[in-house]
């Protein structure tokens, strides 16, 4: 009786740019924060009041705060806040821009915040790649900084 032989396929490892990553060390956090802030000042001056750049594990979250545009007479008199209180509340409400995931050096993946379902959705950078720099990630998220 002949023995049946089967060929075993070699394992293939794939990197998912939207899971895992490397914990971001404090020095890299500070360098990344400085790079994003410098890029934002140079290319988006006047479109935001301040940025909030936070790090958690392998992720960097970027939010912006904007000067609100509120029509005259808003909010209505029957609201329980003055116009000034309302404006202050809006000034302190973040606009979520994006989440970057760190894989070393200038190798980051990107997730764009979608307000339609209120979560970060994996996406590519503008060049069509899943990998890019913090500045390129900010550029995608900055969509929300246009009027």
C-alpha positions in Angstrom: 0.0 0.0 0.0 1.4 3.4 -1.0 1.7 6.1 1.6 0.0 9.4 0.8 2.3 12.4 1.2 1.1 16.0 1.7 3.0 19.1 1.2 2.9 21.5 4.1 2.6 25.2 3.2 5.0 27.6 4.8 3.6 30.1 7.3 3.2 33.6 6.1 3.4 36.5 8.5 1.5 39.6 7.7 1.6 42.9 9.6 -1.7 44.5 10.2 -1.1 48.3 10.4 -4.1 48.8 12.6 -3.3 46.4 15.4 -0.3 46.1 17.7 2.5 48.5 17.4 5.3 49.6 19.7 4.8 51.5 23.0 5.9 55.1 22.4 8.8 56.1 24.7 8.8 59.5 26.3 11.6 60.9 24.1 9.7 59.8 21.0 6.5 61.3 22.4 8.1 64.7 22.9 9.7 64.6 19.4 6.4 63.6 17.8 4.5 66.3 19.7 7.0 69.0 18.6 6.8 67.8 15.0 3.0 67.8 14.8 2.8 71.2 16.5 5.4 72.8 14.2 3.7 71.3 11.1 0.3 72.6 12.3 1.6 76.1 13.0 3.2 76.3 9.6 0.3 74.9 7.5 -2.8 75.6 9.6 -2.2 78.7 11.6 -5.4 80.5 12.5 -7.6 77.3 12.0 -7.3 76.1 15.6 -6.9 77.6 19.1 -4.8 74.8 20.4 -3.9 71.1 19.9 -4.2 68.3 22.3 -1.7 65.5 21.5 -1.9 62.5 23.8 -0.2 59.2 23.9 -1.4 55.8 25.2 0.6 52.7 24.6 1.4 52.5 20.8 -1.1 55.2 19.9 -1.0 59.0 19.5 -4.4 60.8 19.5 -4.6 64.3 18.0 -7.5 66.7 18.8 -7.9 70.4 18.0 -9.9 73.1 19.7 -11.5 75.8 17.5 -13.1 79.2 17.9 -16.8 78.5 17.5 -19.0 80.2 14.9 -22.3 80.8 16.5 -25.1 82.9 14.9 -26.4 86.0 16.6 -29.1 85.3 19.2 -27.9 81.8 19.9 -28.5 80.1 22.3 -32.2 80.8 22.8 -33.3 82.5 26.0 -35.0 79.3 27.3 -31.6 77.5 27.5 -30.0 77.3 30.9 -26.8 79.1 29.8 -25.7 82.5 28.6 -24.2 83.0 25.1 -20.8 83.4 26.8 -21.1 80.1 28.7 -22.2 78.4 25.4 -19.2 79.8 23.5 -16.8 78.8 26.3 -18.3 75.2 26.3 -17.7 75.0 22.5 -14.2 76.4 22.8 -13.4 73.5 25.2 -15.0 70.8 23.1 -12.3 68.9 21.2 -12.5 68.2 17.5 -11.1 64.6 17.1 -8.8 64.6 14.1 -7.0 61.2 14.0 -5.1 58.4 15.8 -1.6 57.4 14.8 -0.2 53.9 15.7 3.6 53.6 16.1 5.7 50.9 14.5 9.1 52.5 14.8 11.0 55.4 13.3 8.8 57.2 10.8 6.5 54.2 10.4 3.0 55.1 11.7 -0.4 53.8 10.6 -3.5 56.1 10.6 -7.1 56.0 11.7 -9.4 58.9 10.9 -12.1 59.9 13.4 -15.6 59.6 11.8 -18.3 61.5 13.5 -21.0 59.5 11.7 -20.3 56.5 13.9 -18.1 58.2 16.5 -15.0 56.0 16.2 -11.6 55.9 14.6 -11.7 54.1 11.3 -8.5 52.7 9.7 -7.5 54.5 6.5 -4.5 55.1 4.3 -2.4 58.2 4.0 -3.0 60.5 1.1 -0.3 58.7 -0.9 -2.3 55.5 -0.7 0.0 53.8 1.7 -0.8 52.3 5.1 2.4 53.8 6.5 3.4 57.4 6.9 4.8 60.2 9.2 3.0 62.1 12.0 2.8 65.2 9.8 1.2 63.2 7.0 -1.3 61.8 9.5 -2.1 65.3 10.8 -2.7 66.4 7.2 -5.5 63.8 6.8 -7.1 64.7 10.1 -6.9 68.4 9.4 -9.8 67.9 7.0 -11.9 69.0 10.1 -10.0 72.3 10.3 -11.5 73.7 7.1 -14.6 75.9 7.3 
